[in-house]
Amino acid sequence: ASGETGRVGVSHAIMTVQTRYVYQNPVVIAFINTRNEDDSVDVRVTDVTSRSFKVFLEEAGGGDTPFDHAEEQVSYIVMEEGRHQLEGGLVVQAGRHTTARVHREPQQFNGDLITFIEPFTGIALPAVLTTL
């Protein structure tokens, strides 16, 4: 299998998610589906292995109580690193990129240049999904 998806309830406590498949070079993307509290929160992914990864929530700027955020529903995608053609012809490229760049307004943000394995053809621009 080149990938899988899932959904779990996540809070500030670190949670280990077991994957259904074994991966050589897994790439994990996670995103929050709910908003159960007024404080802004990000989902963090860490300790990615061939069979699992860890996720937790972190409030932006620490929040009022940085270690006490309500549980949120988090969806995830796990894919083998590389370029894949899915059923129906959709082309997906999974990869990793680490940066130390930080955008602080009012600075202009130049970001990092990301180079794909092969160009995407037949579409105006590819969709890019990220996780922290």
Summary of the structure (lengths in Angstrom):
residues: 132
radius of gyration: 16.5
end to end distance: 24.5
largest distance: 47.4
contacts: 293
relative contact order: 0.26
helix: 2%
strand: 38%
